[in-house]
């Protein structure tokens, strides 16, 4: 089982590096404003669209940055491969999970997601300030784990029946069935995909680590199966990926481009119903 989540009550502040990932898809400046107002002392800020996506690409709505860009981000953030890293957002959001997956992909295996959000962090007595952190840059070299990454080509092979992986769609059931699509121009799902709405992973505004979630996930897929998770733009699939790993699902990939990338090519096949 991968160590994914940590309660802020169990964090040793002095030996931890912190990443603030608060963000709002409705107001893309909100996270930066919150960080400027107050954040964990020493935390760096990673913006979903500026740091954790390459918005100049056309591979979906939140394309993954190139490895060179991610390496620059890791180095500027003062990270080393063995660091204990805690990533937080407002709690129950997908943004810390996105950062966590990127760090897992790059070989930072001691990174974890704060189970609670920033408000609970302040209440836990962890030092807070308003000074923008400028860490000492490192020369870290990521150790890329391609076994957790699914390219579009891999998904195409999966749809063609040429891999043993099972696709799992993290969007709402209505979007999965193609009954409504508020964001993407084409409604539906990637052919053959199963569905598990990422919102089901939460209880009282934070991720639910009770065994009930594992049971729910196991009703959809077997822990021994090879899985590839996706959503609309690769963001809300990250919490599903994280929860699957937390619950012992060993063979999981993330299709970062997700459905918005899938339908970006002409004549892409989709299913409905």
C-alpha positions in Angstrom: 0.0 0.0 0.0 1.3 3.4 -1.0 1.6 6.0 1.8 -0.7 8.7 0.3 -2.5 10.7 3.0 -1.4 12.2 6.3 -3.3 14.0 9.0 -1.7 17.4 9.8 -1.7 16.3 13.5 0.9 13.7 12.6 3.3 16.0 10.6 6.7 17.0 11.9 6.8 20.5 10.6 10.6 20.9 11.1 11.5 18.0 8.8 8.9 18.6 6.2 8.8 20.6 2.9 5.4 22.1 2.1 3.6 22.8 -1.1 0.4 24.9 -1.2 -1.9 24.0 -4.2 -5.0 25.9 -3.3 -6.9 26.8 -6.5 -10.4 27.5 -7.9 -11.5 26.4 -11.4 -14.1 29.2 -11.2 -11.6 31.9 -10.2 -8.0 31.0 -11.3 -6.5 33.8 -9.2 -8.0 32.7 -5.9 -5.3 30.3 -4.9 -2.6 32.8 -5.4 -4.5 35.3 -3.4 -5.0 32.9 -0.6 -1.3 32.0 -0.6 -0.4 35.7 -0.4 -2.7 36.2 2.5 -1.4 33.3 4.6 0.2 30.0 4.1 2.3 27.4 5.9 5.6 29.0 6.8 8.2 28.0 4.1 5.6 26.6 1.7 6.0 27.1 -2.0 2.9 27.7 -4.1 2.1 25.5 -7.2 -0.6 26.9 -9.4 -2.7 24.4 -11.3 -2.5 26.2 -14.6 0.9 28.0 -14.3 3.0 25.2 -12.7 1.1 21.9 -12.9 -0.2 22.3 -16.5 1.1 23.5 -19.8 -1.8 25.7 -21.0 -0.1 26.3 -24.3 -0.7 22.7 -25.4 -3.8 21.4 -27.0 -3.8 17.9 -25.4 -6.8 18.5 -23.2 -7.8 21.3 -20.9 -5.0 20.8 -18.4 -2.1 19.2 -20.3 0.8 17.9 -18.3 4.0 20.0 -18.6 7.0 18.6 -20.3 9.6 16.8 -18.1 12.1 19.7 -18.5 9.5 22.2 -17.2 8.6 19.9 -14.3 12.3 19.5 -13.4 12.7 23.3 -13.3 9.7 23.5 -11.0 11.1 20.8 -8.7 14.5 22.5 -8.5 13.1 26.0 -8.0 11.0 24.5 -5.2 14.1 23.3 -3.4 13.2 19.7 -3.6 15.4 16.6 -3.3 14.2 13.1 -4.1 14.3 11.9 -0.5 12.5 14.8 1.0 9.4 14.4 3.2 6.9 16.6 1.4 3.3 17.5 2.4 1.0 19.0 -0.1 -2.2 20.8 0.9 -5.1 22.6 -0.6 -8.5 23.6 1.0 -9.3 20.0 1.8 -11.2 17.5 -0.3 -10.1 19.3 -3.5 -8.3 17.7 -6.4 -5.3 20.0 -6.6 -3.0 18.5 -3.9 -3.7 15.1 -5.5 -2.6 16.5 -8.9 0.7 17.7 -7.4 1.1 14.5 -5.5 0.7 12.4 -8.7 3.3 14.6 -10.5 5.7 14.1 -7.7 5.0 10.3 -7.7 5.7 10.3 -11.5 9.0 12.1 -10.9 10.1 9.7 -8.2 9.4 11.7 -5.0 8.1 8.7 -3.1 8.0 10.5 0.3 5.4 13.0 -0.8 2.0 12.8 0.9 -1.3 14.7 0.7 -2.6 16.5 3.8 -5.9 15.0 4.6 -7.2 18.2 6.0 -7.3 21.6 4.4 -5.5 24.8 5.2 -8.0 25.9 7.8 -7.3 22.8 9.8 -3.6 23.2 9.3 -3.8 26.7 11.0 -5.8 25.2 13.9 -3.2 22.5 14.3 -0.6 25.1 15.4 1.6 24.7 12.3 3.5 28.0 11.7 1.8 30.3 9.3 3.1 33.5 7.6 2.6 35.8 4.5 6.2 35.8 3.2 6.6 34.3 -0.2 9.0 31.4 0.2 12.1 31.4 -2.0 13.9 28.1 -1.4 17.5 27.4 -2.1 17.4 25.7 -5.6 18.5 22.2 -6.0 19.9 20.2 -8.9 17.5 17.3 -8.4 17.1 14.8 -11.2 13.7 13.2 -11.3 13.4 9.4 -11.6 10.4 9.1 -13.9 8.0 6.2 -13.3 6.4 5.5 -16.6 4.3 2.7 -15.2 1.9 5.2 -13.6 1.5 7.3 -16.8 -1.0 6.6 -19.6 -0.4 8.3 -22.9 -3.2 8.8 -25.5 -1.6 6.1 -27.5 -1.8 3.7 -24.5 -5.5 4.5 -24.2 -6.1 4.0 -27.9 -4.5 0.6 -27.6 -6.7 -0.1 -24.6 -9.9 0.8 -26.5 -8.7 -1.5 -29.3 -8.4 -4.3 -26.8 -4.6 -4.5 -27.1 -3.8 -3.9 -23.4 -5.2 -5.6 -20.2 -6.0 -2.3 -18.5 -9.5 -1.2 -17.5 -10.5 2.4 -18.0 -12.3 4.1 -15.0 -14.0 7.5 -15.6 -13.9 9.7 -12.5 -16.6 12.2 -13.6 -20.2 12.3 -12.5 -22.6 9.5 -13.7 -24.5 12.0 -15.8 -21.4 13.1 -17.7 -20.2 9.5 -17.9 -23.4 8.5 -19.6 -23.3 11.6 -21.8 -26.7 12.9 -20.5 -25.1 16.3 -19.9 -21.8 17.9 -20.7 -21.2 21.4 -19.2 -17.6 21.8 -20.3 -16.5 19.7 -23.2 -18.0 20.0 -26.8 -18.8 16.4 -27.1 -20.8 14.4 -24.5 -20.0 10.8 -23.7 -17.1 8.7 -22.4 -14.1 6.8 -23.7 -15.4 3.4 -25.1 -15.4 0.6 -22.6 -14.8 2.8 -19.5 -16.4 2.1 -16.1 -17.5 4.9 -13.8 -16.6 6.0 -10.2 -17.5 9.6 -9.4 -14.6 11.1 -7.5 -17.0 13.0 -5.3 -17.9 9.7 -3.7 -14.4 9.6 -2.2 -15.2 12.3 0.3 -17.0 12.6 3.6 -17.6 15.8 5.5 -15.4 17.7 3.0 -12.3 15.5 3.3 -11.3 12.3 1.7 -12.8 9.3 3.4 -10.2 6.7 4.4 -12.7 4.3 5.9 -12.9 0.8 4.6 -16.3 1.5 3.0 -14.5 3.4 0.2 -12.3 0.4 -0.6 -15.4 -1.8 -0.6 -17.1 0.6 -3.0 -14.1 0.7 -5.3 -13.8 -3.1 -5.2 -17.4 -3.4 -6.4 -16.3 -1.6 -9.6 -12.9 -3.1 -10.2 -10.7 -5.9 -8.7 -7.6 -4.7 -6.8 -5.5 -7.1 -8.9 -6.6 -5.6 -12.2 -4.6 -3.0 -14.2 -6.5 0.3 -14.2 -6.2 3.6 -16.0 -8.2 6.5 -14.5 -9.3 9.6 -16.3 -11.8 12.5 -15.9 -12.5 15.6 -18.0 -9.1 17.2 -17.9 -6.9 15.0 -15.7 -7.4 16.9 -12.5 -10.2 15.2 -10.6 -8.9 11.8 -11.7 -5.9 12.4 -9.5 -7.9 11.9 -6.3 -9.3 8.7 -7.7 -5.8 7.5 -8.5 -4.6 8.5 -5.0 -7.5 6.7 -3.3 -7.0 3.6 -5.4 -3.3 3.5 -4.4 -4.2 4.2 -0.7 -6.5 1.2 -0.8 -4.0 -1.2 -2.2 -4.7 -1.1 -5.9 -1.2 -1.7 -7.2 -1.4 -1.3 -11.0 -2.9 2.1 -11.7 -2.1 4.7 -14.4 -3.4 8.2 -14.9 -4.4 9.5 -18.3 -3.5 13.1 -17.8 -5.1 14.4 -21.0 -8.3 12.6 -20.1 -11.6 13.0 -22.0 -10.9 16.5 -23.2 -7.8 15.2 -24.9 -9.6 12.1 -26.2 -12.2 14.1 -28.1 -9.7 16.6 -29.4 -8.9 14.4 -32.4 -11.4 14.2 -35.2 -13.5 11.1 -35.3 -12.6 10.0 -31.8 -15.0 7.2 -30.7 -17.3 7.9 -27.7 -19.9 5.9 -25.9 -23.1 7.1 -24.3 -25.8 5.6 -22.1 
